Amino acid sequence: MEQVLRSIERRNRGWLAAGNVPPLRVYLDGVEINRVTAIHRRKGIVEVADNPARLDRWKKRVVTRRLYGHVTVEPIT
């Protein structure tokens, strides 16, 4: 699994996007985070969508927040 994540990170400049990877559990500083849209493990960045989802003023993109800390991922089995 780690090799798959590394190859995806190489192709996307370190980012793991929600649609590009198999389902993962994401932990930020030991706390599980839901509604994750993108992860940068090396820099410790997690992009999270609000619930309910907020859209930009043109109603085309979901507005996300960036959270910073120690990021850990594990596959959902």
N, C-alpha and C positions, 0 to 999 in steps of 0.2 A: 504494500500500500504506500509506503514511504517513497518508493521509486516512482510510482505514478504521480504523486503530488509534486515531487521534484521536477519531473519532466514538464508538468503543466506550468509550474512556476517559471521554468526556463523560457517557455514560449511566451508567457504573459508578463515578463519583467517582475516576477516575484508575487504577482497577485493571483489569488484563487477566487474566481467568481462563482456565484451560486449555480449557474447552468453548466459550468465546465468540469465539475468534479462530482464524484459519487457522494451520496449523503454523508455528512460529517457532523459530529458533535463538536461545538466550539466552546472552549473555556478561556475566559479572560481573567487573569489573576485568580484562577481556581473556581470561578463562578461560571456556570453554564449560561450562554447567551443564545437567545432565540431571535428569529427574523434577521439573520445575517445575510447580507448580499455580497460582501467581498471580504477577503482576508489577505493581509500581508504579514506572514509569520515572522520574517526576519526583522522587520521594523516594528512589529507589535501593534499593528493597526487593524481594527475591525470596523467595517461599515455596517450599520444597523438601520433598518427601516422601522419607522414608528408604527404603532398599532392603535387606531386604524391608520392605514397608509396615507401619507400626505403627498399631494402632487404639486408640481411647480405651477406657475400661473398659466401656462399654456396647456396644462393637463396632459403632458407627454412623458414626464419622467417622475419617478418616485424620489422624494426628498429623503436623504439619509443623513445620519449623524456618524461621526468618527469617534471611536473610543480607543484609548491607548493603554497598553499594559503588556503583560506577558501572555502571549497567545499559545494555546495548546489545542491541537485537533486530534480526534480519534474517530475511526469509522463506526458507523451505526451498523450493528450486526443483527 
